[in-house]
Amino acid sequence: MLFDIVKNNNFRKLMQNHIEELIIFFFKNEQNFGILCKIDEISFEPELPDYIRSEFRPMTLFFLAGYTFETAHIDDDRLIFEAGFGSENIGSFVSVPLLSIMQIIIDETPIFVNLATYEKIKEESTAVKNDNGIKNSMEALLSNPENKKFKK
């Protein structure tokens, strides 16, 4: 059941909206924060050299403070900020899909945990899904012989 929920598009949208609302709240309150995210889903512009990129772990923590915090903004479904990397402090814009943020951290304490699986949210026809749900609910209701009187 949990596996179905974390892959559910509506659940993903709920988690994405929650992540976005939290980050906007932190921006408005000038609260520095960290994000633990899946590095495979992050893009860098310009690309980082391989010797820097290879140092990242599959789950990487970025702390948004100072200049990095000041440059941070949300664009569509991505958190974008500028950061410096390596001993040379190579600047790059980091683009993080909101759903690839697994935790939001303040003062070394996780305040949010994302359970949704990251995939681009697909716009689905909810009419088809709702019809199936109604059909299944109706079948369950009518499986009891005493409920047949409710069918019109």
DSSP file (Angstrom, degrees, kcal/mol; ACC not computed):
  #  RESIDUE AA STRUCTURE BP1 BP2  ACC     N-H-->O    O-->H-N    N-H-->O    O-->H-N    TCO  KAPPA ALPHA  PHI   PSI    X-CA   Y-CA   Z-CA
    1    1 A M     >        0   0    0      0, 0.0     4,-2.0     0, 0.0     5,-0.1   0.000 360.0 360.0 360.0 -45.9    0.0    0.0    0.0
    2    2 A L  H  >  +     0   0    0      1,-0.2     4,-2.6     2,-0.2     5,-0.2   0.904 360.0  56.5 -60.4 -40.6    2.8    2.5    0.9
    3    3 A F  H  > S+     0   0    0      1,-0.2     4,-0.8     2,-0.2    -1,-0.2   0.886 108.1  48.0 -58.3 -39.9    4.5    1.7   -2.4
    4    4 A D  H  4 S+     0   0    0      1,-0.2     4,-0.4     2,-0.2    -1,-0.2   0.877 111.4  50.5 -68.6 -37.7    1.4    2.7   -4.3
    5    5 A I  H >< S+     0   0    0     -4,-2.0     3,-1.5     1,-0.2     6,-0.2   0.939 106.8  51.5 -67.5 -47.4    1.0    5.9   -2.3
    6    6 A V  H 3< S+     0   0    0     -4,-2.6   111,-2.5     1,-0.3    -1,-0.2   0.705 114.5  45.0 -67.5 -17.6    4.5    7.2   -2.8
    7    7 A K  T 3< S+     0   0    0     -4,-0.8    -1,-0.3    -5,-0.2     2,-0.2   0.439  87.2 115.7 -99.8  -2.3    4.2    6.7   -6.6
    8    8 A N    <>  -     0   0    0     -3,-1.5     4,-2.5    -4,-0.4     5,-0.2  -0.499  64.9-139.5 -72.6 131.7    0.7    8.2   -6.7
    9    9 A N  H  > S+     0   0    0     -2,-0.2     4,-2.5     1,-0.2     5,-0.2   0.878 102.5  51.5 -59.9 -41.0    0.6   11.4   -8.8
   10   10 A N  H  > S+     0   0    0      2,-0.2     4,-2.1     1,-0.2    -1,-0.2   0.896 110.5  49.1 -65.4 -38.6   -1.7   13.2   -6.4
   11   11 A F  H  > S+     0   0    0     -6,-0.2     4,-2.6     2,-0.2    -2,-0.2   0.910 110.1  51.8 -65.1 -41.8    0.6   12.3   -3.5
   12   12 A R  H  X S+     0   0    0     -4,-2.5     4,-2.9     1,-0.2    -2,-0.2   0.924 109.8  48.9 -59.4 -45.0    3.6   13.6   -5.5
   13   13 A K  H  X S+     0   0    0     -4,-2.5     4,-2.7     2,-0.2    -1,-0.2   0.904 110.4  51.6 -62.3 -40.8    1.8   16.9   -6.2
   14   14 A L  H  X S+     0   0    0     -4,-2.1     4,-2.1     2,-0.2    -2,-0.2   0.935 113.1  44.3 -60.8 -47.7    0.9   17.2   -2.5
   15   15 A M  H  X S+     0   0    0     -4,-2.6     4,-2.6     2,-0.2    -2,-0.2   0.910 113.4  50.9 -64.8 -42.6    4.6   16.7   -1.5
   16   16 A Q  H  X S+     0   0    0     -4,-2.9     4,-2.6     1,-0.2    -2,-0.2   0.921 111.1  48.0 -61.6 -44.4    5.9   19.0   -4.2
   17   17 A N  H  X S+     0   0    0     -4,-2.7     4,-2.7    -5,-0.2    -1,-0.2   0.897 111.4  50.7 -62.6 -40.0    3.4   21.8   -3.1
   18   18 A H  H  X S+     0   0    0     -4,-2.1     4,-2.4     2,-0.2    -2,-0.2   0.919 110.5  48.7 -64.7 -43.8    4.4   21.3    0.5
   19   19 A I  H  X S+     0   0    0     -4,-2.6     4,-2.5     2,-0.2     5,-0.2   0.940 113.1  48.2 -59.5 -47.6    8.2   21.5   -0.3
   20   20 A E  H  X S+     0   0    0     -4,-2.6     4,-2.5     1,-0.2     5,-0.2   0.922 111.5  49.1 -60.8 -45.4    7.5   24.7   -2.3
   21   21 A E  H  X S+     0   0    0     -4,-2.7     4,-2.1     1,-0.2    -1,-0.2   0.895 111.5  49.7 -63.5 -40.3    5.4   26.3    0.4
   22   22 A L  H  X S+     0   0    0     -4,-2.4     4,-2.3     2,-0.2    -1,-0.2   0.937 111.9  47.5 -62.9 -46.3    8.1   25.5    3.0
   23   23 A I  H  X S+     0   0    0     -4,-2.5     4,-2.5     1,-0.2    -2,-0.2   0.914 111.6  49.9 -64.3 -42.3   10.9   27.0    0.9
   24   24 A I  H  X S+     0   0    0     -4,-2.5     4,-2.6     1,-0.2    -1,-0.2   0.901 109.1  53.4 -61.3 -40.1    8.9   30.1    0.2
   25   25 A F  H  X S+     0   0    0     -4,-2.1     4,-1.8    -5,-0.2    -2,-0.2   0.916 109.7  47.9 -59.3 -43.7    8.2   30.5    3.9
   26   26 A F  H  <>S+     0   0    0     -4,-2.3     5,-2.6     2,-0.2     4,-0.3   0.894 110.3  51.9 -66.3 -39.5   11.9   30.3    4.6
   27   27 A F  H ><5S+     0   0    0     -4,-2.5     3,-1.3     1,-0.2    -2,-0.2   0.949 111.1  47.3 -59.1 -49.0   12.7   32.9    1.9
   28   28 A K  H 3<5S+     0   0    0     -4,-2.6    -1,-0.2     1,-0.3    -2,-0.2   0.827 117.8  42.0 -63.4 -32.2   10.1   35.3    3.4
   29   29 A N  T 3<5S-     0   0    0     -4,-1.8    -1,-0.3    -5,-0.2    -2,-0.2   0.286 107.9-123.3 -99.4   9.7   11.5   34.8    6.9
   30   30 A E  T < 5 +     0   0    0     -3,-1.3     2,-0.6    -4,-0.3    -3,-0.2   0.882  53.9 161.2  49.5  45.4   15.2   34.8    5.8
   31   31 A Q      < -     0   0    0     -5,-2.6    -1,-0.2    -6,-0.1    -2,-0.1  -0.872  34.9-138.1-100.5 115.2   15.7   31.4    7.3
   32   32 A N        +     0   0    0     -2,-0.6     2,-0.3    -3,-0.1    33,-0.2  -0.371  32.5 171.9 -64.9 150.5   18.8   29.5    6.0
   33   33 A F  E     -A   64   0A   0     31,-1.3    31,-3.4    73,-0.1     2,-0.3  -0.981  26.8-127.7-156.6 163.8   18.2   25.9    5.4
   34   34 A G  E     -AB  63 105A   0     71,-3.0    71,-2.7    -2,-0.3     2,-0.4  -0.846  13.5-153.4-114.9 154.5   19.7   22.7    4.0
   35   35 A I  E     -AB  62 104A   0     27,-2.8    27,-2.5    -2,-0.3     2,-0.6  -0.997   3.8-155.4-128.3 131.1   18.3   20.3    1.4
   36   36 A L  E     +AB  61 103A   0     67,-2.2    66,-2.8    -2,-0.4    67,-1.5  -0.924  34.5 163.4-100.6 119.9   19.3   16.7    1.1
   37   37 A C  E     -AB  60 101A   0     23,-2.6    23,-2.7    -2,-0.6     2,-0.6  -0.908  46.4 -92.9-141.7 164.0   18.7   15.6   -2.4
   38   38 A K  E >   -A   59   0A   0     62,-1.6     3,-1.2    -2,-0.3    21,-0.2  -0.669  30.6-153.6 -79.0 117.6   19.4   13.0   -5.0
   39   39 A I  G >  S+     0   0    0     19,-2.4     3,-1.5    -2,-0.6    -1,-0.2   0.790  87.5  67.4 -66.5 -29.3   22.4   14.2   -7.0
   40   40 A D  G 3  S+     0   0    0     18,-0.4    -1,-0.3     1,-0.3    19,-0.1   0.745 101.4  48.9 -63.8 -22.2   21.5   12.3  -10.2
   41   41 A E  G <  S+     0   0    0     -3,-1.2     2,-0.3    59,-0.1    -1,-0.3   0.368  93.8  94.2-100.0   4.7   18.4   14.5  -10.7
   42   42 A I    <   -     0   0    0     -3,-1.5     2,-0.3    -4,-0.2    54,-0.2  -0.744  58.2-155.3 -99.5 143.3   20.3   17.8  -10.2
   43   43 A S  E     -D   95   0B   0     52,-2.1    52,-2.7    -2,-0.3     2,-0.4  -0.899   1.5-153.3-117.5 151.9   21.7   19.9  -13.1
   44   44 A F  E     -D   94   0B   0     -2,-0.3    50,-0.2    50,-0.2     4,-0.0  -0.968  13.0-134.4-123.6 136.6   24.6   22.4  -13.0
   45   45 A E  E    S+D   93   0B   0     48,-2.1    48,-2.9    -2,-0.4     2,-0.2  -0.929 100.6  25.0-135.4 110.2   25.0   25.3  -15.3
   46   46 A P  S    S-     0   0    0      0, 0.0    -1,-0.3     0, 0.0    47,-0.0   0.571 113.7-110.8 -72.7 162.6   27.8   25.5  -16.3
   47   47 A E        -     0   0    0     -2,-0.2    -2,-0.1     1,-0.1     3,-0.1  -0.265  31.2-118.5 -58.7 144.4   28.6   21.8  -15.8
   48   48 A L        -     0   0    0      1,-0.1    -1,-0.1     2,-0.1    -4,-0.1  -0.573  34.0 -95.6 -82.9 149.9   31.0   21.1  -13.0
   49   49 A P    >>  -     0   0    0      0, 0.0     4,-2.6     0, 0.0     3,-1.2  -0.291  35.5-113.5 -60.4 151.8   34.3   19.3  -13.9
   50   50 A D  H 3> S+     0   0    0      1,-0.3     4,-2.8     2,-0.2     5,-0.2   0.844 114.3  61.3 -57.2 -37.2   34.3   15.6  -13.4
   51   51 A Y  H 34 S+     0   0    0      1,-0.2    -1,-0.3     2,-0.2     4,-0.2   0.794 112.6  38.0 -66.1 -25.2   36.8   15.7  -10.5
   52   52 A I  H X4 S+     0   0    0     -3,-1.2     3,-1.5     2,-0.1     4,-0.4   0.893 116.1  50.5 -85.3 -47.5   34.3   17.8   -8.5
   53   53 A R  H >< S+     0   0    0     -4,-2.6     3,-1.3     1,-0.3    -2,-0.2   0.852 103.9  59.8 -59.0 -36.1   31.1   16.0   -9.7
   54   54 A S  T 3< S+     0   0    0     -4,-2.8    -1,-0.3     1,-0.3    -2,-0.1   0.673  95.3  64.7 -69.4 -15.9   32.6   12.6   -8.8
   55   55 A E  T <  S+     0   0    0     -3,-1.5    -1,-0.3    -5,-0.2    -2,-0.2   0.651  80.5 100.4 -80.8 -15.5   33.0   13.7   -5.2
   56   56 A F    <   -     0   0    0     -3,-1.3     4,-0.1    -4,-0.4    -3,-0.0  -0.460  69.0-135.6 -72.0 141.5   29.2   14.0   -4.7
   57   57 A R        -     0   0    0      2,-0.2   -18,-0.3    -2,-0.2    -1,-0.1  -0.513  30.7-101.8 -86.3 163.4   27.4   11.2   -2.9
   58   58 A P  S    S+     0   0    0      0, 0.0   -19,-2.4     0, 0.0     2,-0.6   0.868 120.7  40.3 -55.5 -36.7   24.1    9.8   -4.3
   59   59 A M  E    S-A   38   0A   0    -21,-0.2     2,-0.4   -20,-0.1   -21,-0.2  -0.967  85.8-175.4-112.4 116.7   22.4   11.8   -1.5
   60   60 A T  E     -A   37   0A   0    -23,-2.7   -23,-2.6    -2,-0.6     2,-0.5  -0.905  18.9-138.7-120.5 140.8   24.0   15.2   -1.2
   61   61 A L  E     -A   36   0A   0     -2,-0.4     2,-0.4   -25,-0.2   -25,-0.2  -0.845  16.0-172.7 -98.8 127.1   23.4   18.0    1.3
   62   62 A F  E     -A   35   0A   0    -27,-2.5   -27,-2.8    -2,-0.5     2,-0.6  -0.975  11.1-152.3-114.3 132.5   23.4   21.6    0.1
   63   63 A F  E     -A   34   0A   0     -2,-0.4     2,-0.9   -29,-0.2   -29,-0.3  -0.924   6.4-149.0-107.3 122.9   23.2   24.4    2.7
   64   64 A L  E     +A   33   0A   0    -31,-3.4   -31,-1.3    -2,-0.6     2,-0.3  -0.799  43.8 125.9 -96.4 105.1   21.6   27.6    1.5
   65   65 A A    >>  -     0   0    0     -2,-0.9     3,-1.1   -33,-0.2     4,-0.7  -0.958  58.6  -1.3-149.7 161.3   23.1   30.5    3.4
   66   66 A G  H 3> S-     0   0    0     -2,-0.3     4,-2.3     1,-0.3     5,-0.2  -0.262 131.1  -3.6  58.5-133.8   24.8   33.8    2.5
   67   67 A Y  H 3> S+     0   0    0      1,-0.2     4,-1.8     2,-0.2    -1,-0.3   0.873 136.0  56.1 -60.6 -38.9   25.2   34.4   -1.2
   68   68 A T  H <> S+     0   0    0     -3,-1.1     4,-0.7     1,-0.2    14,-0.4   0.919 109.8  45.8 -60.4 -43.6   23.7   31.0   -2.1
   69   69 A F  H >< S+     0   0    0     -4,-0.7     3,-0.8     1,-0.2    -2,-0.2   0.907 110.1  54.6 -64.4 -42.2   20.5   31.8   -0.1
   70   70 A E  H 3< S+     0   0    0     -4,-2.3    -1,-0.2     1,-0.2    -2,-0.2   0.817 110.9  45.1 -63.3 -31.2   20.3   35.3   -1.7
   71   71 A T  H 3< S+     0   0    0     -4,-1.8    -1,-0.2    11,-0.2    -2,-0.2   0.579  90.1 112.7 -88.0  -9.4   20.4   33.8   -5.2
   72   72 A A    <<  +     0   0    0     -3,-0.8     2,-0.3    -4,-0.7     9,-0.2  -0.371  35.4 149.2 -71.6 139.7   17.9   31.0   -4.5
   73   73 A H  E     -E   80   0B   0      7,-2.2     7,-3.1    -2,-0.1     2,-0.5  -0.975  43.0-112.8-158.4 163.6   14.5   31.1   -6.1
   74   74 A I  E     -E   79   0B   0     -2,-0.3     2,-0.5     5,-0.2     5,-0.2  -0.901  26.3-177.1-105.4 131.2   11.8   28.7   -7.3
   75   75 A D  E >   -E   78   0B   0      3,-2.6     3,-1.5    -2,-0.5     2,-0.3  -0.969  63.3 -50.9-129.3 113.4   11.1   28.4  -11.0
   76   76 A D  T 3  S-     0   0    0     -2,-0.5    -2,-0.0     1,-0.3     0, 0.0  -0.437 124.7 -17.4  56.1-115.5    8.3   26.1  -12.0
   77   77 A D  T 3  S+     0   0    0     -2,-0.3    21,-2.8    -3,-0.1     2,-0.4  -0.007 121.7  87.5-108.5  29.1    9.0   22.8  -10.2
   78   78 A R  E <   -EF  75  97B   0     -3,-1.5    -3,-2.6    19,-0.3     2,-0.5  -0.972  64.7-140.5-133.2 143.3   12.7   23.5   -9.4
   79   79 A L  E     -EF  74  96B   0     17,-3.1    17,-3.1    -2,-0.4     2,-0.4  -0.897  29.1-168.9 -94.8 126.7   14.8   25.2   -6.7
   80   80 A I  E     +EF  73  95B   0     -7,-3.1    -7,-2.2    -2,-0.5     2,-0.3  -0.963  15.6 152.6-123.3 134.6   17.6   27.1   -8.4
   81   81 A F  E     - F   0  94B   0     13,-2.0    13,-3.8    -2,-0.4     2,-0.4  -0.983  38.3-117.4-153.5 160.1   20.6   28.7   -6.6
   82   82 A E  E     + F   0  93B   0    -14,-0.4     2,-0.3    -2,-0.3    11,-0.2  -0.852  37.5 167.2-102.9 138.1   24.2   29.7   -7.3
   83   83 A A  E     - F   0  92B   0      9,-2.3     9,-2.1    -2,-0.4     2,-0.4  -0.967  31.5-122.6-144.9 159.1   27.0   28.0   -5.4
   84   84 A G  E     - F   0  91B   0     -2,-0.3     2,-0.3     7,-0.2     7,-0.2  -0.857  28.3-162.7-105.2 142.1   30.8   27.7   -5.5
   85   85 A F  E   > + F   0  90B   0      5,-1.7     5,-2.9    -2,-0.4     3,-0.2  -0.934  42.0   3.5-129.6 146.8   32.4   24.2   -5.7
   86   86 A G  T > 5S-     0   0    0     -2,-0.3     3,-1.5     3,-0.2   -34,-0.0   0.029  99.3 -58.9  75.4 176.3   35.9   22.9   -5.0
   87   87 A S  T 3 5S+     0   0    0      1,-0.3    -1,-0.2     2,-0.1    -3,-0.0   0.749 137.6  56.5 -66.9 -23.0   39.0   24.6   -3.8
   88   88 A E  T 3 5S-     0   0    0     -3,-0.2    -1,-0.3     2,-0.0    -2,-0.2   0.511 106.6-129.6 -84.3  -4.2   38.7   27.0   -6.8
   89   89 A N  T < 5 -     0   0    0     -3,-1.5     2,-0.4     1,-0.2    -3,-0.2   0.934  30.2-162.6  54.3  51.0   35.2   28.0   -5.8
   90   90 A I  E   < - F   0  85B   0     -5,-2.9    -5,-1.7    -6,-0.1     2,-0.2  -0.505  12.5-131.8 -68.6 121.0   33.9   27.3   -9.3
   91   91 A G  E     + F   0  84B   0     -2,-0.4     2,-0.3    -7,-0.2    -7,-0.2  -0.529  35.6 160.2 -80.0 139.1   30.5   29.0   -9.6
   92   92 A S  E     - F   0  83B   0     -9,-2.1    -9,-2.3    -2,-0.2     2,-0.6  -0.984  40.6-118.7-154.3 145.3   27.5   27.1  -11.0
   93   93 A F  E     -DF  45  82B   0    -48,-2.9   -48,-2.1    -2,-0.3     2,-0.5  -0.779  31.3-149.8 -84.6 126.2   23.8   27.5  -11.0
   94   94 A V  E     -DF  44  81B   0    -13,-3.8   -13,-2.0    -2,-0.6     2,-0.6  -0.847   8.5-164.1-101.0 128.7   22.3   24.4   -9.3
   95   95 A S  E     -DF  43  80B   0    -52,-2.7   -52,-2.1    -2,-0.5   -15,-0.2  -0.954   9.0-176.4-118.5 114.5   18.8   23.3  -10.5
   96   96 A V  E     - F   0  79B   0    -17,-3.1   -17,-3.1    -2,-0.6     2,-0.1  -0.938  26.0-129.3-116.2 117.1   17.1   20.9   -8.1
   97   97 A P  E >   - F   0  78B   0      0, 0.0     3,-2.0     0, 0.0     4,-0.4  -0.459  24.6-128.5 -59.4 132.3   13.6   19.4   -8.9
   98   98 A L  G >  S+     0   0    0    -21,-2.8     3,-1.6     1,-0.3   -20,-0.1   0.870 106.9  55.7 -54.1 -39.6   11.5   20.0   -5.9
   99   99 A L  G 3  S+     0   0    0    -22,-0.4    -1,-0.3     1,-0.3   -21,-0.1   0.630  97.0  63.7 -72.7 -11.0   10.5   16.3   -5.7
  100  100 A S  G <  S+     0   0    0     -3,-2.0   -62,-1.6   -59,-0.1     2,-0.8   0.510  77.7 101.0 -87.8  -2.8   14.2   15.2   -5.6
  101  101 A I  E <   +B   37   0A   0     -3,-1.6   -64,-0.3    -4,-0.4     3,-0.1  -0.731  49.6 179.6 -79.3 113.1   14.5   17.0   -2.2
  102  102 A M  E     +     0   0A   0    -66,-2.8    12,-2.8    -2,-0.8     2,-0.3   0.794  63.4  12.0 -89.0 -30.1   14.4   14.2    0.3
  103  103 A Q  E     -BC  36 113A   0    -67,-1.5   -67,-2.2    10,-0.2     2,-0.5  -0.995  56.7-149.2-145.2 149.3   14.8   16.3    3.4
  104  104 A I  E     -BC  35 112A   0      8,-1.8     7,-3.0    -2,-0.3     8,-1.3  -0.987  26.7-164.2-115.5 131.9   14.7   19.9    4.4
  105  105 A I  E     -BC  34 110A   0    -71,-2.7   -71,-3.0    -2,-0.5     2,-0.4  -0.939  16.7-176.2-126.1 135.6   17.0   20.7    7.4
  106  106 A I  E >  S- C   0 109A   0      3,-2.4     3,-1.9    -2,-0.4   -73,-0.1  -0.999  79.2 -10.2-128.1 130.0   17.3   23.6    9.8
  107  107 A D  T 3  S-     0   0    0     -2,-0.4    -1,-0.1     1,-0.3   -74,-0.0   0.894 129.3 -54.9  50.1  47.0   20.1   23.7   12.4
  108  108 A E  T 3  S+     0   0    0      1,-0.2    -1,-0.3    -3,-0.1    -3,-0.0   0.577 117.1 112.5  66.5  12.5   21.0   20.1   11.7
  109  109 A T  E <   -C  106   0A   0     -3,-1.9    -3,-2.4     0, 0.0     2,-0.3  -0.962  68.8-128.3-118.7 123.0   17.5   18.9   12.3
  110  110 A P  E     +C  105   0A   0      0, 0.0    -5,-0.3     0, 0.0     3,-0.1  -0.513  28.3 174.4 -65.5 126.1   15.3   17.5    9.5
  111  111 A I  E     +     0   0A   0     -7,-3.0     2,-0.3    -2,-0.3    -6,-0.2   0.487  67.5  32.6-109.5  -7.2   12.0   19.4    9.6
  112  112 A F  E     -C  104   0A   0     -8,-1.3    -8,-1.8     2,-0.0     2,-0.4  -0.983  60.0-168.0-150.3 136.7   10.6   17.8    6.5
  113  113 A V  E     -C  103   0A   0     -2,-0.3     2,-0.6   -10,-0.2   -10,-0.2  -0.994  14.4-147.5-126.8 125.9   10.9   14.4    4.9
  114  114 A N        +     0   0    0    -12,-2.8    -2,-0.0    -2,-0.4   -98,-0.0  -0.822  18.2 175.7 -94.3 120.3    9.7   13.7    1.4
  115  115 A L        +     0   0    0     -2,-0.6    -1,-0.1     2,-0.1     2,-0.1   0.549  46.7 106.5 -98.6 -10.6    8.4   10.2    0.9
  116  116 A A  S    S-     0   0    0   -105,-0.1     2,-0.3  -104,-0.1  -109,-0.2  -0.393  73.6-118.0 -71.6 146.0    7.2   10.6   -2.7
  117  117 A T        -     0   0    0   -111,-2.5     2,-0.6    -2,-0.1    -1,-0.1  -0.621  32.0-112.9 -80.5 143.2    9.2    9.0   -5.5
  118  118 A Y        +     0   0    0     -2,-0.3     2,-0.3   -18,-0.1    -1,-0.1  -0.685  58.7 129.3 -84.3 121.6   10.7   11.5   -8.0
  119  119 A E        -     0   0    0     -2,-0.6     2,-0.1     3,-0.0     3,-0.1  -0.917  69.9 -84.1-154.5 150.8    9.4   11.3  -11.5
  120  120 A K        -     0   0    0     -2,-0.3     2,-0.3     1,-0.1    -2,-0.0  -0.382  55.1-109.3 -56.1 129.0    8.1   14.2  -13.5
  121  121 A I        -     0   0    0     -2,-0.1     2,-0.4  -109,-0.1    -1,-0.1  -0.472  34.2-144.2 -66.7 125.4    4.5   14.7  -12.5
  122  122 A K        -     0   0    0     -2,-0.3     2,-1.0    -3,-0.1    -1,-0.1  -0.749  11.1-126.3 -93.5 135.6    2.3   13.5  -15.3
  123  123 A E        -     0   0    0     -2,-0.4     2,-0.3     2,-0.0    -1,-0.0  -0.717  40.0-172.7 -79.0 108.8   -0.9   15.3  -16.0
  124  124 A E        -     0   0    0     -2,-1.0     2,-1.0     1,-0.0     3,-0.1  -0.677  33.6-105.8-103.9 157.5   -3.4   12.5  -16.0
  125  125 A S    >>  -     0   0    0     -2,-0.3     4,-1.2     1,-0.2     3,-0.5  -0.727  30.7-169.4 -78.8 106.9   -7.0   12.4  -16.8
  126  126 A T  H 3> S+     0   0    0     -2,-1.0     4,-3.2     1,-0.2     5,-0.2   0.721  79.1  71.8 -72.5 -18.8   -8.6   12.2  -13.4
  127  127 A A  H 3> S+     0   0    0      2,-0.2     4,-2.3     1,-0.2    -1,-0.2   0.911  98.7  46.7 -62.0 -41.0  -11.9   11.5  -15.0
  128  128 A V  H <> S+     0   0    0     -3,-0.5     4,-2.0     2,-0.2    -1,-0.2   0.936 115.1  45.6 -66.1 -46.0  -10.7    8.0  -16.0
  129  129 A K  H  X S+     0   0    0     -4,-1.2     4,-2.3     1,-0.2    -2,-0.2   0.919 113.4  49.7 -64.3 -42.4   -9.3    7.3  -12.6
  130  130 A N  H  X S+     0   0    0     -4,-3.2     4,-2.8     1,-0.2     5,-0.2   0.889 108.2  53.4 -64.5 -38.7  -12.4    8.6  -10.8
  131  131 A D  H  X S+     0   0    0     -4,-2.3     4,-2.7    -5,-0.2    -1,-0.2   0.915 109.8  48.2 -62.2 -41.7  -14.7    6.5  -13.0
  132  132 A N  H  X S+     0   0    0     -4,-2.0     4,-2.9     2,-0.2    -2,-0.2   0.909 112.1  49.4 -64.4 -40.7  -12.7    3.4  -12.0
  133  133 A G  H  X S+     0   0    0     -4,-2.3     4,-2.5     2,-0.2    -2,-0.2   0.909 112.7  46.6 -63.6 -42.2  -12.9    4.4   -8.4
  134  134 A I  H  X S+     0   0    0     -4,-2.8     4,-2.8     2,-0.2    -2,-0.2   0.915 112.6  50.4 -65.6 -42.6  -16.6    4.9   -8.5
  135  135 A K  H  X S+     0   0    0     -4,-2.7     4,-2.6    -5,-0.2    -2,-0.2   0.936 112.7  45.8 -60.6 -47.1  -17.1    1.7  -10.4
  136  136 A N  H  X S+     0   0    0     -4,-2.9     4,-2.2     2,-0.2    -1,-0.2   0.894 113.7  49.2 -64.3 -39.7  -15.0   -0.2   -7.8
  137  137 A S  H  X S+     0   0    0     -4,-2.5     4,-2.5     2,-0.2    -1,-0.2   0.909 111.6  49.2 -64.6 -41.4  -16.9    1.4   -4.9
  138  138 A M  H  X S+     0   0    0     -4,-2.8     4,-2.9     2,-0.2    -2,-0.2   0.913 110.2  50.8 -65.0 -42.3  -20.2    0.6   -6.5
  139  139 A E  H  X S+     0   0    0     -4,-2.6     4,-1.0     1,-0.2    -1,-0.2   0.909 111.4  48.4 -61.2 -41.2  -19.2   -3.0   -7.0
  140  140 A A  H  < S+     0   0    0     -4,-2.2     4,-0.4     2,-0.2     3,-0.4   0.917 113.4  47.3 -64.9 -42.3  -18.2   -3.2   -3.4
  141  141 A L  H >< S+     0   0    0     -4,-2.5     3,-1.0     1,-0.2     6,-0.3   0.921 114.4  46.1 -63.9 -44.2  -21.5   -1.6   -2.3
  142  142 A L  H 3< S+     0   0    0     -4,-2.9    -1,-0.2     1,-0.2    -2,-0.2   0.578  91.8  80.4 -79.9  -8.3  -23.6   -3.9   -4.5
  143  143 A S  T 3< S+     0   0    0     -4,-1.0    -1,-0.2    -3,-0.4    -2,-0.2   0.744  80.9  75.9 -68.8 -19.9  -21.7   -7.0   -3.5
  144  144 A N  S X  S-     0   0    0     -3,-1.0     3,-2.1    -4,-0.4     4,-0.4  -0.836  82.0-145.0 -89.7 118.9  -23.9   -7.0   -0.4
  145  145 A P  G >  S+     0   0    0      0, 0.0     3,-1.1     0, 0.0     4,-0.3   0.788  96.8  61.3 -56.5 -28.9  -27.3   -8.2   -1.4
  146  146 A E  G 3  S+     0   0    0      1,-0.2     3,-0.5     2,-0.1    -4,-0.1   0.699  98.7  57.4 -72.1 -17.4  -29.0   -5.9    1.1
  147  147 A N  G X  S+     0   0    0     -3,-2.1     3,-2.1    -6,-0.3     4,-0.3   0.516  77.4  92.1 -90.4  -5.6  -27.5   -2.8   -0.7
  148  148 A K  G X  S+     0   0    0     -3,-1.1     3,-1.4    -4,-0.4    -1,-0.2   0.798  74.9  68.5 -58.9 -27.6  -29.1   -3.7   -4.1
  149  149 A K  G 3  S+     0   0    0     -3,-0.5    -1,-0.3    -4,-0.3    -2,-0.1   0.702  91.1  62.0 -66.3 -17.6  -32.1   -1.5   -3.2
  150  150 A F  G <  S+     0   0    0     -3,-2.1     2,-0.3    -4,-0.0    -1,-0.3   0.622  79.9 101.1 -83.0 -12.7  -29.8    1.6   -3.4
  151  151 A K    <         0   0    0     -3,-1.4    -3,-0.0    -4,-0.3   -13,-0.0  -0.554 360.0 360.0 -76.1 133.0  -29.1    1.1   -7.1
  152  152 A K              0   0    0     -2,-0.3    -1,-0.1     0, 0.0    -3,-0.0   0.399 360.0 360.0-104.4 360.0  -31.1    3.3   -9.3
